[in-house]
Amino acid sequence: MKQLEQYQNQMKTELQNILQFWLKHAPDEHHGGFVGAMNHENIPDYSAPKGVVLLARILWTFSAAHQAIPNEQYLNMTQRAFDYLIKFAFDAEFGGVYWKLLPDGQASDSRKQIYAHAFVVYGLSEFYAATNNELALEKAIELFHVLEAKSYDTQYGGYIEAFNKNWSAIHDVRLSGKDKNEKKTMNTHLHIIEAYANLYKVWPDKVLKSKIIHLLQLFVDYFIDSTSFHLNLFFTENWELRPDVISYGHDIETAWLLLDCAIIIGDIEWVGAMEELAVKIANAAAEGLDSDGGFWYEKRMADQFLIREKHWWPQAEAIVGFFNAWQISQQKHFLKKALHSWQFIQNHIIDKKYGEWVWGVDANDRIMQLENKIGFWKCPYHNARACLEMYQRLSMLTF
């Protein structure tokens, strides 16, 4: 299909555009590492704290890109990210990694947020795959053991969201102000399984595999609603559901990521189960699609109020999630949805003036200019990964 061949070329081009933006704008030549924040007009804020998640996502992105499209600039970027993480992000006293750093690299918020640990494992394992750096694998395995020793709930299963610096209990476990203050969240579990599966690719350990299967089972038992096939986001320690919102981006991201994890561990039964769920979750997520191909952000469950914003990252996940559902089911409407999502991104999300992707647009397609282009949450992860994932999937098709 000529349309899919064109799609493949567009994905590669856009991936390279995103990476060039980060190569040009992200390095912090004042303090080392990368800038903590940059506004919509590409003006950096050198006084902003540096999120460890941002650093880990840069490490993963350029490590993955270098393996697909070898490039010395990408490799240099991975080394910069790795060196900075190793020097500043790890807590030598109590173990684990910090949540965020001051501009000079010193710990700013010493809490132990498990979400950040997952992304550091994700980035380190990808860096090892790209470079065979033994220290990277050693540190990734070290963090796996930390998570199992400190965060894994031996009574109820799953992983506790956050801790104090010394791994004592913390009252406020939230990732951000918009989240519910609950000890177990779908979001963190999704990124733990993603990280563990990526580690398994380079370290096929039996215990690690059993933990990935445990996480898949948790999604079936708790996180994936067995009636609506939307994702349940927040739970108490003993798995009491705390209803909040329907997150369309998390729906469609989960649809393809869990299947990817099952494929990585090579479990045929789990692959079949995740294929079936991927299609059902994609169908549920499609409720969040607007007629222009854009993906609404969230809907509150209490009053069914739709948050009429279209953020960059759900758009990125949509093109992969719907394409994945098409590959499994061969239902053409999924392919149309993936193509329509990409069209919306081209029309409204790619920043043709300043580069990269805007944070999002409102219901009238006005750019959300007060949000950062680079920041604590705005990283080259969702969009670069989507382009890379699509480029690789399309490369395996026969046109």
C-alpha positions in Angstrom: 0.0 0.0 0.0 1.5 3.3 -1.1 -0.2 5.1 1.7 1.6 2.9 4.3 5.0 3.3 2.5 4.5 7.1 2.7 3.5 6.7 6.4 6.7 4.9 7.1 8.8 7.6 5.5 6.9 10.3 7.4 7.5 8.5 10.7 11.3 8.3 10.1 11.5 11.9 9.1 9.5 13.1 12.1 11.6 11.0 14.5 14.7 12.6 13.1 13.1 16.1 13.5 12.3 15.4 17.1 15.7 14.1 17.9 17.4 17.1 16.2 15.3 19.5 18.3 16.5 17.8 21.5 20.1 17.6 20.3 20.0 21.4 19.7 18.0 22.7 22.7 18.2 20.2 25.6 21.8 20.2 26.7 22.6 22.5 29.6 25.9 24.1 28.9 25.8 26.1 32.1 25.4 23.3 34.7 25.8 20.1 32.7 23.2 17.5 31.8 20.1 18.9 30.3 17.9 22.0 31.0 15.1 21.5 33.4 12.6 23.6 31.5 12.2 25.4 28.2 9.1 27.4 27.3 6.9 27.2 24.2 9.2 29.7 22.4 12.3 27.7 23.1 13.6 30.0 25.9 15.4 27.8 28.5 15.0 28.2 32.2 18.4 27.4 33.7 17.0 27.8 37.2 14.4 25.0 36.9 14.9 21.7 38.8 15.8 18.7 36.7 13.4 15.8 36.8 15.1 12.4 36.9 12.3 11.1 34.7 13.2 13.6 32.0 16.9 12.5 32.2 15.9 8.8 32.0 13.6 9.3 29.1 16.3 11.2 27.2 18.6 8.3 27.8 16.0 5.7 26.6 15.0 7.8 23.5 18.5 8.3 22.1 19.6 4.8 23.0 16.6 3.3 21.1 17.0 5.7 18.2 20.7 4.9 17.8 20.0 1.2 17.5 17.4 1.8 14.8 19.2 4.6 12.9 22.9 4.6 14.0 24.1 8.1 14.5 27.1 9.4 16.4 25.2 12.4 17.7 22.6 10.1 19.2 25.3 8.0 20.8 26.9 11.1 22.3 23.6 12.2 23.7 23.1 8.8 25.4 26.5 9.1 27.0 25.7 12.6 28.3 22.5 11.4 29.9 24.1 8.3 31.3 27.0 10.1 32.9 24.7 12.7 34.5 22.3 10.1 35.9 25.1 8.0 37.4 26.8 11.1 38.9 23.7 12.8 40.4 20.5 10.7 40.4 21.6 7.8 42.7 21.3 8.0 46.5 24.6 6.5 47.8 23.3 6.5 51.4 19.9 4.7 51.2 19.8 3.4 47.6 17.5 4.1 44.7 17.2 7.3 42.8 16.0 10.8 43.6 12.8 12.4 42.2 14.3 15.7 41.1 17.6 17.6 41.2 18.6 21.2 41.6 20.1 22.9 38.5 23.6 22.1 39.7 22.7 18.4 40.1 22.2 18.2 43.8 19.2 16.5 45.2 16.2 18.8 45.3 13.4 16.5 46.3 14.8 13.4 48.0 11.6 11.4 48.0 11.7 7.9 46.4 9.0 8.0 43.7 8.8 4.5 42.2 7.7 5.9 38.8 11.2 7.5 38.5 12.9 4.3 39.4 11.0 2.5 36.6 12.1 5.0 34.0 15.7 4.8 35.1 15.6 1.0 34.7 14.0 1.5 31.3 16.7 4.0 30.2 19.7 2.1 31.6 18.6 -1.2 30.0 18.2 0.5 26.6 21.6 2.2 27.0 23.1 -1.2 27.7 21.5 -2.7 24.6 22.9 0.2 22.5 26.4 0.3 24.0 27.1 -2.9 26.1 28.1 -0.6 29.0 28.3 -3.1 31.9 27.8 -0.4 34.5 24.4 0.4 33.0 23.3 -3.2 33.3 24.7 -3.4 36.8 22.8 -0.3 37.9 19.5 -1.4 36.2 19.7 -4.8 38.0 20.5 -3.0 41.2 17.4 -0.9 40.9 15.3 -4.0 40.1 16.4 -5.5 43.4 15.7 -2.2 45.2 12.2 -2.1 43.9 11.5 -5.6 44.9 13.0 -5.1 48.4 11.4 -1.7 49.1 8.3 -1.2 47.0 6.9 -4.7 46.4 3.9 -5.4 48.6 4.4 -8.9 50.0 0.9 -9.0 51.5 -1.3 -7.8 48.7 0.9 -7.8 45.7 1.8 -4.9 43.5 4.0 -1.9 44.2 3.7 1.0 46.7 3.8 4.4 45.0 6.4 6.4 47.0 8.5 6.7 50.1 10.7 9.1 52.0 14.4 9.3 51.3 15.2 6.5 53.8 12.3 4.3 52.4 10.0 5.0 55.3 6.3 5.6 54.7 5.4 9.0 53.2 2.0 10.6 53.6 1.7 12.2 50.1 2.6 9.7 47.4 1.2 11.6 44.4 3.1 12.0 41.2 1.4 15.3 40.6 -1.3 17.6 42.1 -3.9 16.2 39.8 -3.5 12.6 41.0 -5.4 10.9 43.9 -3.2 10.3 46.9 -3.5 6.5 46.8 -0.7 3.9 47.4 -1.2 1.9 44.2 -1.7 3.4 40.7 -2.1 2.0 37.2 0.4 4.5 35.8 3.3 3.5 37.9 2.5 -0.2 37.5 2.4 0.3 33.7 5.9 1.8 33.7 7.3 -0.8 36.0 6.2 -3.6 33.7 7.5 -1.6 30.7 10.9 -1.2 32.5 11.0 -4.8 33.6 10.3 -6.1 30.1 13.0 -3.9 28.7 15.4 -5.2 31.3 14.4 -8.8 30.5 15.5 -8.3 26.9 19.1 -7.9 28.1 18.9 -9.8 31.3 16.5 -12.8 30.9 16.3 -13.7 34.6 13.7 -16.2 35.8 12.7 -14.1 38.8 12.4 -11.0 36.7 10.1 -13.0 34.3 7.9 -14.1 37.2 7.5 -10.4 38.2 6.5 -9.4 34.7 3.8 -12.2 34.7 2.7 -11.0 38.2 2.2 -7.5 36.8 0.3 -8.8 33.7 -2.0 -10.6 36.1 -2.5 -7.4 38.2 -3.7 -5.6 35.0 -6.2 -8.4 34.3 -7.4 -8.6 37.9 -7.5 -4.9 38.8 -6.4 -2.2 36.3 -8.4 -3.2 33.2 -12.1 -2.9 33.9 -13.7 -6.1 32.8 -16.9 -4.4 31.7 -15.8 -1.1 30.1 -12.2 -2.1 29.2 -11.1 1.4 30.3 -8.2 1.5 32.8 -8.9 1.8 36.6 -6.2 4.3 37.8 -6.1 4.5 41.6 -6.3 1.9 44.4 -5.7 1.6 48.1 -3.0 -0.7 49.4 -5.4 -3.6 49.6 -6.8 -3.0 46.1 -10.0 -1.0 46.9 -10.8 0.9 43.7 -10.9 4.7 44.0 -12.7 5.9 40.8 -11.4 9.1 39.3 -11.2 9.7 35.6 -11.1 7.9 32.3 -7.6 8.6 30.8 -7.9 7.9 27.1 -4.2 8.2 26.6 -3.4 5.6 29.2 -6.1 3.4 27.7 -4.5 3.3 24.3 -0.9 3.2 25.6 -1.7 0.2 27.8 -3.4 -1.6 24.8 -0.1 -2.0 23.0 2.4 -1.9 25.8 1.1 -5.0 27.7 1.1 -7.1 24.5 4.7 -5.9 23.9 5.7 -7.1 27.4 4.1 -10.5 26.8 5.9 -10.9 23.5 9.3 -10.0 25.1 9.0 -12.8 27.7 7.8 -15.2 25.1 4.8 -16.5 26.9 2.3 -17.8 24.3 -0.7 -17.8 26.6 -0.1 -14.3 27.8 0.5 -13.1 24.2 -2.9 -14.5 23.2 -4.6 -12.9 26.2 -3.0 -9.5 25.6 -3.9 -9.6 21.9 -7.5 -10.1 22.8 -7.4 -7.3 25.4 -5.5 -4.9 23.1 -8.4 -4.9 20.7 -11.0 -4.5 23.4 -9.1 -1.7 25.1 -8.5 0.1 21.8 -12.3 0.0 21.1 -13.0 1.5 24.5 -10.3 4.1 24.1 -11.9 5.2 20.7 -14.6 6.8 22.8 -12.1 9.6 23.3 -11.6 10.4 19.6 -12.9 13.6 18.2 -14.2 13.8 14.6 -10.9 15.5 13.6 -8.8 12.6 14.7 -7.6 14.3 17.9 -7.7 12.4 21.2 -9.4 14.1 24.2 -7.4 14.2 27.4 -9.7 12.8 30.1 -13.3 12.4 31.3 -14.3 12.6 34.9 -16.2 9.6 36.0 -18.3 11.3 38.7 -20.1 13.7 36.4 -19.0 12.5 32.9 -17.3 15.9 32.4 -15.0 15.8 29.3 -11.7 17.7 29.7 -11.7 19.2 26.2 -7.9 19.4 25.7 -5.8 17.4 23.3 -2.3 16.9 24.9 0.6 15.7 22.8 1.2 12.4 24.4 -2.2 10.7 24.0 -2.0 11.6 20.3 1.4 9.9 20.1 0.1 6.8 21.8 -3.0 6.7 19.6 -1.1 6.1 16.4 0.6 3.1 17.9 -2.3 1.7 19.8 -4.8 1.8 17.0 -2.2 0.5 14.5 -1.4 -2.3 16.8 -5.1 -3.2 17.1 -5.3 -3.2 13.3 -2.3 -5.6 13.0 -4.0 -8.0 15.4 -7.6 -7.8 14.1 -7.2 -6.6 10.5 -10.3 -4.4 11.2 -9.8 -1.5 8.8 -11.4 1.1 11.1 -8.4 0.8 13.4 -5.9 1.6 10.6 -8.1 4.6 9.6 -8.0 5.8 13.2 -4.2 5.5 13.3 -3.9 7.4 10.1 -6.4 10.0 11.2 -4.5 10.5 14.5 -1.3 11.2 12.6 -3.1 13.7 10.4 -4.3 15.5 13.5 -0.8 15.6 14.8 0.5 17.0 11.6 -2.2 19.7 11.5 -2.2 20.8 15.1 0.5 19.2 17.3 3.8 19.5 15.4 5.2 23.0 16.0 6.1 24.2 12.6 7.5 27.5 14.0 9.6 26.5 17.0 10.1 22.7 16.4 9.1 19.5 18.3 5.5 19.1 19.4 3.4 21.6 21.4 2.0 20.5 24.7 -1.5 20.4 23.3 -4.4 22.4 22.0 -7.8 23.3 23.4 -11.3 22.6 22.1 -10.8 25.4 19.5 -7.4 24.1 18.4 -5.6 27.0 20.2 -2.1 26.1 21.3 -1.6 25.7 25.1 1.3 28.2 25.0 1.8 28.5 28.8 3.0 24.9 28.9 6.7 23.9 28.5 8.3 22.5 25.4 10.9 20.8 27.6 10.1 20.1 31.2 9.4 17.7 34.1 6.8 15.8 32.0 7.5 17.1 28.4 10.2 14.7 27.2 11.2 13.1 23.9 9.6 9.8 25.0 6.0 9.5 23.8 6.4 11.2 20.5 9.8 9.8 19.6 8.9 6.4 20.7 5.6 6.5 18.7 7.5 7.5 15.5 10.2 4.8 16.1 7.6 2.1 16.9 5.6 2.9 13.8 8.7 3.1 11.6 9.8 -0.3 12.8 6.4 -1.9 12.5 5.9 -0.4 9.0 9.4 -1.6 8.0 8.3 -5.2 8.6 5.3 -4.9 6.2 5.5 -5.8 2.5 4.2 -3.0 0.4 
